[in-house]
Amino acid sequence: MQEKRFYVSRWAYLVRCLLTSVMLIQAVQRVAVAEPHALENQGNHKRQGHERSTTATAARTVGTDQMSTNSSSTRTDNNDRRDNSQNSQTTHPSFQERLSRFSRAIFMPPREGAPRNTATAGSRDENWCIGDHTPMRALMPAENYGLTFAARPTIWVDMPATRAEQVVLLFQTEGGEPHAQNTLAIPASQENGMAAFQLPATTPALVVGQPYRWSLAVICGQALNPSDPLFNGWVTRTERSPQAERILTTTTPTEQISWLGSQGYWYEMVSLMLRNPELLD
């Protein structure tokens, strides 16, 4: 009887895994169909989301000020508090802006081996979970494609406070065949506000020279939903040449970042930047 219950439980687990994989692949396919229009709409939606977030924050600040000040000093106190609130809120975006400008300024997209279509889009307009106040954003170049030396590259996502606890990371071949997939916990401790996601060593390594499309779906509730935030990018793995080995083991972080960017190694370049944030000043 115990053996029968074990097989029933094992079968239920495999069915749940299969359903999760099917939902993620279907979501990726829907995004791929919508990509030509999503690129144009994405910028407008992000601006709208930022405006709504700013408006809501300002409204809460004003409401708090009115409750906590007397009639003789309300105007002055409100101005001071709004200034302090704005200063604290801009600390995180200022780092993200420096990181984005710096990385894109030195990154040269690879000229050879790029997939035919590297456009990306999110499955939701603002790419956030219901109840969150700030949209999420995957850190990728404008071309949405880069090289890596890693068998399992790290995906970086700007993920401010969110109610979500897990993501599903999927890698597919250029032809759309699933290569590797895993459910990962959102790290409680982040690198300068950026969350890192990497497939475990038990999953298949990327094949050298073959382009892959990765998809990262944020699970906002108990299970993956088609309306949950979805991000995509492209990567090709290459061998680590003797020149790369020498540069990455004998030069300074600044020189390494410059070389990685000039050669199209986006994923290693960003990881090194985040480990050395003082270089962005």
Backbone as JSON, one array per atom type, in Angstrom:
{
  "sequence": "MQEKRFYVSRWAYLVRCLLTSVMLIQAVQRVAVAEPHALENQGNHKRQGHERSTTATAARTVGTDQMSTNSSSTRTDNNDRRDNSQNSQTTHPSFQERLSRFSRAIFMPPREGAPRNTATAGSRDENWCIGDHTPMRALMPAENYGLTFAARPTIWVDMPATRAEQVVLLFQTEGGEPHAQNTLAIPASQENGMAAFQLPATTPALVVGQPYRWSLAVICGQALNPSDPLFNGWVTRTERSPQAERILTTTTPTEQISWLGSQGYWYEMVSLMLRNPELLD",
  "N": [[0.83, -1.22, 0.0], [1.96, 1.23, 0.81], [3.9, 1.46, -1.16], [2.28, 1.84, -3.4], [1.11, 4.33, -2.82], [3.42, 5.88, -2.96], [4.11, 5.77, -5.72], [1.85, 7.02, -6.81], [2.08, 9.59, -5.69], [4.54, 10.35, -6.83], [3.82, 10.35, -9.54], [1.94, 12.47, -9.56], [3.63, 14.62, -8.96], [5.29, 14.68, -11.25], [3.39, 15.32, -13.18], [2.67, 17.93, -12.38], [5.11, 19.27, -12.85], [5.29, 18.99, -15.63], [3.03, 20.46, -16.47], [3.77, 23.04, -15.63], [6.0, 23.5, -17.31], [4.75, 23.43, -19.83], [3.02, 25.68, -19.63], [4.91, 27.77, -19.39], [6.33, 27.61, -21.84], [4.22, 28.12, -23.61], [3.65, 30.75, -22.88], [6.03, 32.0, -23.67], [5.86, 31.61, -26.43], [3.6, 33.15, -27.03], [4.59, 35.7, -26.45], [6.61, 35.88, -28.36], [5.13, 36.06, -30.72], [3.96, 38.51, -30.33], [6.05, 40.31, -30.38], [6.89, 42.25, -32.48], [5.12, 44.42, -32.06], [5.41, 44.86, -29.39], [7.86, 46.02, -28.76], [7.59, 48.72, -29.47], [5.55, 49.5, -27.77], [6.55, 49.04, -25.27], [8.26, 51.01, -24.16], [6.46, 53.18, -23.81], [4.69, 52.07, -21.93], [6.35, 51.61, -19.74], [7.03, 54.24, -19.08], [4.5, 55.17, -18.36], [3.99, 53.51, -16.16], [5.99, 54.39, -14.42], [5.16, 57.03, -14.03], [2.68, 56.59, -12.73], [3.6, 55.34, -10.4], [5.18, 57.39, -9.28], [3.22, 59.37, -8.87], [1.53, 58.09, -7.0], [3.28, 57.79, -4.84], [3.85, 60.46, -4.21], [1.31, 61.27, -3.42], [0.9, 59.75, -1.09], [2.93, 60.83, 0.48], [2.13, 63.51, 0.82], [-0.28, 63.12, 2.2], [0.63, 62.02, 4.62], [2.17, 64.13, 5.61], [0.22, 66.12, 6.09], [-1.2, 65.05, 8.23], [0.64, 65.04, 10.26], [1.64, 67.56, 10.94], [1.31, 70.93, 12.25], [-0.87, 73.83, 11.8], [0.68, 76.13, 11.55], [3.2, 75.45, 10.55], [2.93, 73.79, 8.4], [3.31, 74.08, 5.54], [6.1, 74.53, 5.23], [7.23, 72.25, 6.49], [6.15, 70.2, 4.93], [7.39, 70.63, 2.42], [10.09, 70.17, 3.11], [9.99, 67.48, 3.89], [9.11, 66.24, 1.56], [11.31, 66.74, -0.06], [13.29, 65.21, 1.27], [12.16, 62.68, 0.99], [12.2, 62.34, -1.79], [14.94, 62.36, -2.23], [15.75, 60.0, -0.93], [14.41, 58.13, -2.47], [15.57, 58.28, -4.96], [18.04, 57.16, -4.76], [18.39, 54.4, -5.39], [17.45, 54.25, -8.19], [19.39, 55.96, -9.33], [21.79, 54.53, -9.24], [21.13, 52.4, -10.93], [20.71, 53.77, -13.31], [23.3, 54.77, -13.82], [24.66, 52.35, -14.11], [23.36, 51.28, -16.37], [23.89, 53.23, -18.37], [26.72, 53.21, -18.39], [27.36, 50.52, -19.02], [26.17, 50.15, -21.55], [27.54, 52.04, -22.99], [30.11, 51.07, -23.36], [29.76, 48.59, -24.45], [30.05, 46.45, -27.18], [28.12, 45.01, -29.54], [28.15, 41.56, -30.53], [29.33, 40.7, -33.8], [29.15, 38.42, -35.31], [27.36, 35.32, -35.52], [24.96, 36.0, -34.32], [21.52, 35.53, -33.4], [18.68, 35.29, -35.68], [16.46, 36.88, -34.96], [16.33, 38.98, -32.31], [14.62, 40.4, -30.73], [12.77, 41.49, -27.83], [10.27, 41.21, -25.25], [7.82, 41.88, -22.66], [5.38, 39.93, -20.86], [3.47, 41.25, -19.46], [2.13, 44.58, -19.17], [3.48, 46.49, -17.46], [5.33, 44.86, -16.26], [5.28, 43.93, -13.55], [4.24, 42.49, -10.41], [0.89, 42.2, -9.16], [0.19, 44.43, -6.61], [2.83, 45.16, -6.22], [5.01, 48.07, -6.37], [6.91, 49.06, -8.05], [8.17, 48.58, -11.31], [9.74, 45.63, -12.71], [12.9, 44.86, -14.33], [14.83, 43.38, -16.79], [18.34, 43.26, -17.1], [19.77, 44.05, -19.95], [21.47, 44.51, -23.13], [20.76, 46.95, -25.76], [20.52, 45.51, -28.1], [19.75, 43.08, -27.16], [21.24, 40.76, -26.96], [24.12, 38.79, -26.29], [27.48, 37.52, -25.71], [28.93, 34.73, -23.87], [31.2, 33.12, -21.58], [30.39, 31.23, -19.89], [29.04, 28.07, -18.86], [26.56, 28.04, -17.82], [25.08, 30.83, -17.86], [24.72, 33.86, -15.88], [21.73, 35.55, -15.23], [20.7, 38.83, -14.89], [18.41, 40.78, -13.06], [16.68, 43.74, -12.48], [15.06, 44.02, -9.67], [13.11, 45.37, -7.61], [11.47, 45.67, -4.34], [9.24, 43.03, -4.12], [6.29, 40.97, -4.15], [6.56, 38.48, -5.12], [8.13, 35.23, -4.94], [9.45, 33.29, -6.35], [10.97, 32.3, -9.5], [10.77, 31.07, -12.89], [13.21, 29.77, -14.91], [14.07, 29.34, -18.19], [15.81, 27.83, -20.88], [16.05, 27.82, -24.38], [16.68, 26.36, -27.61], [17.66, 27.95, -30.73], [15.78, 27.1, -32.52], [13.58, 26.72, -30.94], [13.41, 24.52, -29.29], [13.19, 23.08, -26.05], [15.89, 23.38, -23.75], [16.99, 23.53, -21.12], [15.58, 23.86, -17.85], [14.44, 25.39, -14.8], [13.04, 25.94, -11.55], [13.57, 28.73, -9.55], [14.5, 30.33, -6.48], [13.79, 33.69, -5.54], [16.44, 35.7, -4.67], [17.04, 36.74, -1.31], [19.0, 38.49, -0.52], [20.42, 40.95, -2.48], [22.5, 42.07, -5.23], [23.47, 45.19, -5.16], [20.79, 45.95, -5.6], [20.13, 44.33, -7.71], [18.94, 41.23, -8.82], [20.28, 37.97, -9.12], [20.14, 35.23, -11.33], [20.68, 31.86, -12.0], [21.02, 28.78, -13.65], [21.15, 25.61, -11.99], [24.02, 23.4, -11.41], [23.26, 20.87, -12.08], [21.77, 20.92, -14.37], [21.73, 20.76, -18.02], [24.67, 21.93, -19.72], [25.27, 24.89, -21.72], [25.71, 24.53, -25.2], [28.71, 25.07, -26.91], [28.96, 27.71, -29.25], [26.33, 27.67, -30.11], [23.34, 29.51, -30.43], [21.14, 30.55, -27.82], [17.92, 31.12, -26.52], [16.85, 32.65, -23.64], [14.29, 32.59, -21.16], [12.68, 34.21, -18.56], [10.36, 33.82, -16.16], [8.36, 35.4, -13.79], [6.91, 34.22, -10.87], [4.08, 35.26, -9.6], [2.01, 34.46, -7.88], [0.71, 31.5, -6.34], [1.18, 29.7, -8.35], [2.5, 29.54, -11.74], [1.29, 32.02, -13.91], [-0.29, 33.06, -16.95], [-0.33, 35.87, -17.12], [1.77, 36.76, -15.61], [4.91, 38.54, -15.05], [7.29, 38.44, -17.72], [10.45, 37.87, -19.12], [12.93, 38.06, -21.72], [15.9, 37.0, -23.47], [18.98, 36.69, -25.4], [21.75, 34.47, -25.89], [25.06, 33.33, -26.6], [27.39, 30.79, -26.14], [30.95, 30.75, -25.88], [34.28, 29.41, -26.35], [36.86, 29.83, -23.9], [39.5, 31.66, -24.72], [43.18, 31.61, -24.93], [44.05, 34.3, -24.88], [41.86, 35.59, -23.65], [41.94, 34.29, -21.18], [44.38, 35.22, -20.18], [43.94, 38.03, -19.99], [41.78, 38.17, -18.23], [42.83, 37.24, -15.89], [45.13, 38.61, -15.21], [44.9, 41.37, -15.42], [43.53, 44.61, -14.4], [40.25, 45.18, -12.81], [38.95, 47.28, -14.2], [40.21, 47.24, -16.72], [39.5, 44.67, -17.51], [36.68, 44.85, -17.68], [36.46, 46.7, -19.77], [37.63, 45.23, -21.87], [35.94, 42.95, -22.02], [33.51, 44.18, -22.72], [34.18, 45.26, -25.23], [34.47, 42.98, -26.72], [32.02, 41.79, -26.78], [31.04, 40.32, -24.63], [28.6, 40.34, -22.77], [27.34, 39.26, -20.42], [29.38, 38.43, -18.57], [30.61, 40.92, -18.34], [28.67, 42.6, -17.1], [28.32, 41.24, -14.67], [30.85, 41.61, -13.53], [30.89, 44.39, -13.29], [28.88, 44.78, -11.35], [30.07, 43.61, -9.18], [32.01, 45.44, -8.7], [31.05, 48.19, -7.99], [32.04, 50.74, -7.51], [33.45, 51.52, -9.74], [31.68, 52.67, -11.43], [31.3, 55.29, -10.8]],
  "CA": [[0.0, 0.0, 0.0], [2.86, 2.38, 0.84], [4.53, 1.56, -2.48], [1.28, 2.41, -4.32], [1.02, 5.77, -2.54], [4.65, 6.52, -3.46], [4.02, 5.95, -7.17], [0.82, 8.03, -7.08], [2.66, 10.89, -5.37], [5.56, 10.65, -7.84], [3.12, 10.69, -10.78], [1.37, 13.82, -9.4], [4.73, 15.59, -9.05], [5.71, 14.79, -12.64], [2.33, 16.04, -13.91], [2.79, 19.37, -12.07], [6.28, 19.79, -13.57], [4.95, 19.07, -17.05], [2.1, 21.58, -16.67], [4.55, 24.28, -15.51], [6.81, 23.65, -18.53], [3.85, 23.77, -20.94], [2.56, 27.06, -19.47], [6.0, 28.7, -19.68], [6.6, 27.59, -23.28], [3.11, 28.81, -24.26], [3.82, 32.18, -22.64], [7.14, 32.45, -24.53], [5.37, 31.65, -27.81], [2.72, 34.32, -27.18], [5.43, 36.9, -26.49], [7.32, 35.91, -29.65], [4.19, 36.54, -31.74], [3.62, 39.92, -30.09], [7.25, 41.13, -30.27], [6.98, 43.44, -33.33], [4.38, 45.55, -31.49], [5.75, 45.06, -27.99], [9.0, 46.92, -28.62], [7.12, 50.1, -29.53], [4.69, 49.82, -26.63], [7.21, 48.83, -24.0], [8.73, 52.28, -23.62], [5.32, 53.96, -23.32], [4.14, 51.45, -20.73], [7.28, 51.85, -18.63], [6.88, 55.63, -18.65], [3.23, 55.29, -17.65], [4.13, 52.87, -14.86], [6.8, 55.27, -13.58], [4.34, 58.17, -13.64], [1.71, 56.17, -11.73], [4.31, 55.11, -9.16], [5.56, 58.69, -8.72], [2.01, 60.04, -8.4], [1.06, 57.43, -5.78], [4.22, 58.11, -3.77], [3.64, 61.85, -3.83], [0.04, 61.38, -2.7], [1.1, 59.24, 0.26], [3.77, 61.77, 1.22], [1.33, 64.67, 1.18], [-1.22, 62.72, 3.23], [1.35, 61.87, 5.88], [2.57, 65.46, 6.09], [-0.93, 66.86, 6.59], [-1.62, 64.48, 9.49], [1.67, 65.13, 11.29], [2.12, 68.93, 11.14], [0.3, 71.89, 12.67], [-1.23, 74.79, 10.76], [1.66, 77.21, 11.4], [4.43, 75.02, 9.88], [2.6, 72.72, 7.45], [3.88, 74.27, 4.22], [7.55, 74.35, 5.27], [7.55, 70.86, 6.8], [5.81, 69.37, 3.77], [8.45, 70.79, 1.41], [11.3, 69.49, 3.57], [9.81, 66.04, 3.87], [9.08, 65.79, 0.18], [12.68, 66.73, -0.57], [13.97, 64.06, 1.84], [11.6, 61.47, 0.39], [12.69, 62.22, -3.16], [16.35, 62.01, -2.19], [15.89, 58.59, -0.59], [13.87, 57.3, -3.52], [16.39, 58.34, -6.17], [19.32, 56.48, -4.55], [18.42, 53.15, -6.17], [17.46, 54.5, -9.65], [20.61, 56.61, -9.79], [22.78, 53.48, -9.5], [20.69, 51.67, -12.12], [20.95, 54.62, -14.48], [24.74, 54.76, -14.08], [25.01, 51.03, -14.61], [22.84, 51.13, -17.73], [24.65, 54.11, -19.28], [28.11, 52.78, -18.47], [27.46, 49.24, -19.71], [25.82, 50.29, -22.96], [28.52, 52.9, -23.65], [31.33, 50.33, -23.71], [29.44, 47.28, -25.01], [29.99, 46.32, -28.64], [27.41, 43.76, -29.81], [28.88, 40.62, -31.41], [28.98, 40.84, -35.21], [28.91, 37.12, -35.91], [26.69, 34.33, -34.71], [23.76, 36.49, -33.66], [20.27, 34.93, -33.9], [17.98, 36.1, -36.69], [15.56, 37.85, -34.32], [16.66, 39.06, -30.89], [13.69, 41.31, -30.06], [12.25, 40.98, -26.57], [9.1, 41.9, -24.71], [7.29, 41.3, -21.43], [4.02, 39.47, -21.03], [2.59, 42.23, -18.84], [2.44, 45.93, -19.62], [4.48, 47.15, -16.64], [6.27, 43.89, -15.74], [5.29, 43.84, -12.09], [3.16, 41.7, -9.83], [-0.16, 42.99, -8.51], [0.61, 44.76, -5.25], [4.14, 45.8, -6.27], [4.96, 49.49, -6.67], [7.96, 49.41, -9.01], [8.31, 47.52, -12.31], [11.0, 44.89, -12.83], [13.55, 45.07, -15.63], [16.02, 42.56, -17.03], [19.47, 44.07, -17.55], [20.23, 43.55, -21.24], [21.81, 45.59, -24.06], [19.69, 47.32, -26.7], [20.4, 44.44, -29.09], [19.18, 41.94, -26.44], [22.06, 39.59, -27.27], [25.51, 38.89, -25.89], [28.25, 36.29, -25.58], [29.33, 34.32, -22.52], [32.1, 31.98, -21.44], [29.82, 30.35, -18.88], [28.18, 26.96, -19.26], [25.23, 28.43, -17.34], [25.28, 32.25, -17.59], [23.89, 34.52, -14.88], [20.77, 36.55, -15.72], [20.5, 39.87, -13.88], [17.11, 41.45, -13.16], [16.41, 44.81, -11.53], [13.86, 43.5, -9.03], [12.85, 46.0, -6.32], [10.59, 44.92, -3.45], [8.16, 42.35, -4.83], [5.64, 39.92, -3.39], [6.92, 37.2, -5.7], [9.17, 34.5, -4.24], [10.14, 32.36, -7.25], [10.93, 32.5, -10.95], [11.1, 29.91, -13.72], [14.22, 30.13, -15.92], [14.05, 28.37, -19.28], [16.67, 28.05, -22.03], [15.61, 27.12, -25.58], [17.52, 26.51, -28.78], [17.14, 28.94, -31.69], [14.61, 26.51, -33.15], [12.47, 26.66, -30.0], [13.42, 23.29, -28.51], [13.64, 23.29, -24.66], [17.23, 22.88, -23.44], [17.09, 23.36, -19.67], [14.59, 24.66, -17.12], [14.44, 25.17, -13.36], [12.38, 26.93, -10.71], [14.59, 29.3, -8.67], [14.03, 31.28, -5.48], [14.29, 35.06, -5.66], [17.37, 35.87, -3.54], [16.69, 37.76, -0.32], [20.1, 39.47, -0.58], [20.68, 41.25, -3.88], [23.74, 42.79, -5.54], [23.15, 46.56, -5.55], [19.42, 46.02, -6.09], [19.95, 43.44, -8.85], [18.83, 39.81, -8.47], [21.0, 37.09, -10.04], [19.52, 33.92, -11.53], [21.55, 30.96, -12.75], [20.6, 27.39, -13.57], [22.08, 24.8, -11.18], [25.0, 22.57, -12.13], [22.63, 19.6, -12.5], [21.11, 21.11, -15.66], [22.69, 20.68, -19.13], [25.44, 23.12, -20.06], [25.06, 25.42, -23.06], [26.65, 24.01, -26.21], [29.54, 26.15, -27.48], [28.66, 28.12, -30.61], [24.89, 27.58, -30.42], [22.55, 30.55, -29.77], [20.03, 30.14, -26.97], [17.01, 32.14, -26.01], [16.4, 32.39, -22.27], [13.04, 33.23, -20.72], [12.55, 34.22, -17.11], [8.98, 34.15, -15.78], [8.21, 35.65, -12.35], [5.69, 33.6, -10.33], [3.52, 36.23, -8.66], [1.13, 33.79, -6.93], [1.07, 30.15, -5.96], [1.6, 28.98, -9.55], [2.76, 30.4, -12.88], [0.09, 32.51, -14.58], [0.07, 33.72, -18.22], [-0.18, 37.32, -16.98], [2.94, 37.08, -14.79], [6.01, 39.17, -15.81], [8.12, 37.53, -18.49], [11.58, 38.54, -19.76], [13.64, 37.21, -22.67], [17.17, 37.47, -23.98], [19.71, 35.71, -26.21], [23.13, 34.28, -25.48], [25.84, 32.27, -27.25], [28.59, 30.45, -25.37], [32.17, 30.55, -26.64], [35.42, 28.89, -25.59], [37.74, 30.84, -23.28], [40.77, 31.6, -25.45], [44.35, 31.98, -24.13], [44.06, 35.75, -24.69], [40.86, 35.9, -22.64], [42.44, 33.79, -19.9], [45.43, 36.12, -19.7], [43.36, 39.33, -19.63], [40.86, 38.05, -17.09], [43.56, 36.81, -14.69], [46.32, 39.42, -14.93], [44.66, 42.81, -15.55], [42.65, 45.22, -13.39], [38.82, 45.08, -13.15], [38.61, 48.26, -15.22], [40.68, 46.73, -18.01], [38.7, 43.49, -17.83], [35.36, 45.31, -18.11], [36.62, 47.31, -21.08], [37.88, 44.18, -22.86], [34.73, 42.15, -22.15], [32.54, 44.95, -23.48], [34.6, 45.42, -26.63], [34.39, 41.68, -27.39], [30.63, 41.35, -26.81], [30.71, 39.42, -23.51], [27.71, 41.12, -21.93], [27.0, 38.64, -19.14], [30.52, 38.57, -17.68], [30.86, 42.34, -18.13], [27.72, 43.11, -16.12], [28.64, 40.62, -13.38], [32.05, 42.26, -13.0], [30.48, 45.74, -12.89], [28.12, 44.72, -10.11], [31.02, 43.29, -8.1], [32.87, 46.61, -8.51], [30.18, 49.35, -8.27], [32.77, 52.01, -7.43], [33.96, 51.88, -11.06], [30.65, 53.39, -12.19], [31.29, 56.7, -10.39]],
  "C": [[0.86, 1.26, 0.0], [3.54, 2.57, -0.51], [3.57, 2.18, -3.48], [1.14, 3.9, -4.11], [2.26, 6.49, -3.05], [4.56, 6.78, -4.96], [2.96, 6.98, -7.53], [1.36, 9.43, -6.83], [3.69, 11.3, -6.41], [4.91, 11.05, -9.17], [2.52, 12.09, -10.71], [2.44, 14.89, -9.53], [5.17, 15.79, -10.5], [4.67, 15.53, -13.47], [2.41, 17.53, -13.66], [3.97, 19.98, -12.81], [5.98, 19.96, -15.05], [4.03, 20.24, -17.33], [2.83, 22.91, -16.58], [5.36, 24.53, -16.76], [5.93, 24.06, -19.7], [3.4, 25.21, -20.85], [3.66, 28.06, -19.82], [6.29, 28.76, -21.17], [5.48, 28.3, -24.03], [3.23, 30.32, -24.08], [4.92, 32.76, -23.51], [6.67, 32.57, -25.97], [4.46, 32.84, -28.03], [3.53, 35.61, -27.27], [6.14, 37.01, -27.82], [6.41, 36.43, -30.75], [3.95, 38.03, -31.59], [4.82, 40.84, -30.16], [7.3, 42.34, -31.2], [6.25, 44.65, -32.78], [4.84, 45.86, -30.07], [6.9, 46.03, -27.81], [8.56, 48.38, -28.61], [6.33, 50.48, -28.28], [5.43, 49.76, -25.31], [7.67, 50.13, -23.36], [7.6, 53.12, -23.06], [4.78, 53.39, -22.02], [5.05, 51.69, -19.54], [7.16, 53.27, -18.12], [5.59, 55.81, -17.88], [3.32, 54.67, -16.27], [4.92, 53.74, -13.91], [5.98, 56.46, -13.11], [3.32, 57.79, -12.58], [2.39, 55.96, -10.38], [4.68, 56.42, -8.48], [4.35, 59.41, -8.15], [1.53, 59.43, -7.09], [1.96, 57.76, -4.6], [4.03, 59.54, -3.28], [2.36, 62.01, -3.02], [0.18, 60.87, -1.28], [1.92, 60.2, 1.11], [2.97, 62.96, 1.7], [0.36, 64.32, 2.31], [-0.56, 62.58, 4.58], [1.73, 63.22, 6.47], [1.4, 66.2, 6.72], [-1.38, 66.35, 7.95], [-0.63, 64.79, 10.61], [2.17, 66.55, 11.56], [0.98, 69.82, 11.59], [0.13, 72.95, 11.62], [-0.17, 75.85, 10.55], [2.89, 76.8, 10.61], [4.19, 73.97, 8.81], [3.33, 72.88, 6.14], [5.38, 74.01, 4.21], [7.93, 72.9, 5.52], [7.26, 69.94, 5.63], [6.9, 69.43, 2.71], [9.71, 70.04, 1.82], [11.17, 67.99, 3.47], [9.74, 65.5, 2.46], [10.47, 65.73, -0.42], [13.44, 65.51, -0.05], [13.49, 62.76, 1.22], [12.12, 61.26, -1.01], [14.15, 61.81, -3.18], [16.56, 60.54, -1.88], [15.42, 57.69, -1.71], [14.76, 57.28, -4.77], [17.73, 57.64, -5.99], [19.43, 55.22, -5.41], [18.39, 53.41, -7.68], [18.76, 55.12, -10.14], [21.69, 55.57, -10.08], [22.41, 52.71, -10.76], [20.95, 52.47, -13.38], [22.43, 54.64, -14.83], [25.18, 53.43, -14.66], [24.58, 50.85, -16.06], [23.64, 51.97, -18.72], [26.07, 53.6, -19.48], [28.24, 51.5, -19.29], [27.18, 49.38, -21.19], [26.84, 51.16, -23.71], [29.74, 52.11, -24.11], [31.03, 49.0, -24.38], [29.34, 47.36, -26.53], [29.31, 44.99, -28.96], [28.2, 42.86, -30.76], [28.4, 40.74, -32.86], [28.62, 39.51, -35.86], [28.16, 36.21, -34.94], [25.42, 34.77, -34.04], [22.52, 35.8, -34.23], [19.58, 35.85, -34.89], [17.11, 37.19, -36.07], [15.83, 37.85, -32.83], [15.75, 40.02, -30.15], [13.16, 40.65, -28.81], [11.04, 41.78, -26.15], [8.69, 41.21, -23.43], [5.85, 40.91, -21.63], [3.01, 40.42, -20.39], [3.07, 43.62, -19.2], [3.57, 46.56, -18.81], [5.49, 46.18, -16.02], [6.4, 43.96, -14.22], [4.11, 43.0, -11.64], [2.12, 42.64, -9.21], [0.22, 43.2, -7.05], [2.0, 45.35, -5.17], [3.99, 47.26, -6.66], [5.99, 49.93, -7.7], [8.12, 48.28, -10.02], [9.68, 46.87, -12.27], [11.59, 45.11, -14.22], [14.77, 44.17, -15.73], [17.12, 43.45, -17.59], [20.06, 43.44, -18.8], [20.59, 44.73, -22.14], [20.65, 45.86, -25.01], [19.46, 46.21, -27.73], [19.81, 43.15, -28.5], [19.95, 40.64, -26.68], [23.49, 39.83, -26.83], [26.16, 37.52, -25.8], [28.52, 35.97, -24.11], [30.36, 33.21, -22.62], [31.45, 30.88, -20.6], [28.97, 29.24, -19.48], [26.73, 27.23, -18.87], [25.32, 29.9, -16.94], [24.29, 32.79, -16.55], [23.02, 35.58, -15.54], [20.52, 37.54, -14.6], [19.19, 40.6, -14.13], [17.03, 42.52, -12.07], [15.05, 44.49, -10.9], [13.69, 44.13, -7.65], [11.87, 45.16, -5.5], [9.4, 44.35, -4.2], [7.57, 41.28, -3.94], [5.98, 38.54, -3.92], [8.08, 36.56, -4.94], [9.98, 33.6, -5.16], [10.05, 32.82, -8.7], [11.15, 31.15, -11.62], [12.05, 30.38, -14.81], [14.3, 29.0, -16.94], [15.03, 28.78, -20.38], [16.15, 27.2, -23.18], [16.63, 27.32, -26.7], [16.9, 27.56, -29.72], [15.9, 28.41, -32.4], [13.42, 26.34, -32.22], [12.4, 25.4, -29.17], [13.9, 23.57, -27.08], [15.0, 22.65, -24.42], [17.38, 22.59, -21.95], [16.09, 24.3, -19.0], [14.68, 24.35, -15.64], [13.66, 26.28, -12.68], [13.37, 27.4, -9.66], [13.95, 30.27, -7.68], [14.6, 32.66, -5.76], [15.18, 35.33, -4.45], [16.95, 37.0, -2.61], [17.75, 38.87, -0.32], [20.47, 39.68, -2.04], [21.94, 42.1, -4.02], [23.41, 44.17, -6.06], [21.75, 46.66, -6.18], [19.13, 45.11, -7.26], [19.93, 41.99, -8.36], [19.49, 38.96, -9.54], [20.31, 35.74, -10.1], [20.41, 33.08, -12.44], [21.05, 29.52, -12.57], [21.61, 26.59, -12.74], [22.96, 23.91, -12.04], [24.41, 21.24, -12.6], [21.93, 19.71, -13.85], [22.15, 21.07, -16.79], [23.39, 22.01, -19.4], [25.07, 23.6, -21.47], [26.12, 24.85, -23.99], [27.41, 25.19, -26.82], [29.13, 26.41, -28.93], [27.2, 28.1, -30.99], [24.12, 28.68, -29.7], [21.4, 29.95, -28.96], [19.18, 31.36, -26.61], [16.6, 31.74, -24.59], [15.12, 33.18, -21.98], [12.95, 33.1, -19.21], [11.15, 34.71, -16.75], [8.91, 34.28, -14.25], [6.88, 35.06, -11.89], [5.13, 34.52, -9.25], [2.67, 35.58, -7.58], [1.64, 32.42, -6.54], [1.59, 29.33, -7.13], [1.8, 29.97, -10.68], [1.47, 30.73, -13.61], [0.49, 33.2, -15.88], [0.26, 35.23, -18.13], [1.01, 37.72, -16.13], [4.05, 37.7, -15.65], [6.91, 38.13, -16.48], [9.2, 38.32, -19.22], [12.32, 37.53, -20.64], [14.97, 37.83, -23.07], [17.85, 36.35, -24.76], [21.16, 35.64, -25.76], [23.76, 33.17, -26.31], [27.1, 32.04, -26.43], [29.77, 30.26, -26.3], [33.24, 29.95, -25.73], [36.24, 30.05, -25.03], [39.14, 30.71, -23.88], [41.94, 31.92, -24.52], [44.43, 33.49, -23.88], [43.06, 36.16, -23.61], [41.34, 35.46, -21.26], [43.49, 34.73, -19.32], [44.84, 37.44, -19.22], [42.53, 39.23, -18.35], [41.54, 37.56, -15.81], [44.72, 37.72, -14.32], [46.08, 40.92, -14.99], [43.7, 43.3, -14.47], [41.18, 45.04, -13.78], [38.4, 46.07, -14.23], [39.01, 47.79, -16.61], [39.88, 45.51, -18.45], [37.32, 43.89, -18.35], [35.43, 45.89, -19.51], [36.81, 46.24, -22.16], [36.63, 43.34, -23.09], [33.67, 42.88, -22.98], [32.89, 45.07, -24.95], [34.48, 44.12, -27.42], [32.98, 41.1, -27.4], [30.21, 40.43, -25.69], [29.89, 40.17, -22.47], [27.56, 40.54, -20.52], [28.15, 38.72, -18.14], [30.81, 40.03, -17.37], [29.95, 42.9, -17.04], [28.01, 42.53, -14.73], [29.84, 41.29, -12.73], [31.74, 43.69, -12.56], [29.78, 45.73, -11.53], [28.99, 44.33, -8.93], [31.96, 44.46, -7.8], [32.09, 47.89, -8.79], [30.91, 50.69, -8.21], [33.31, 52.45, -8.79], [32.94, 52.66, -11.88], [30.61, 54.87, -11.85], [32.21, 57.54, -11.26]]
}
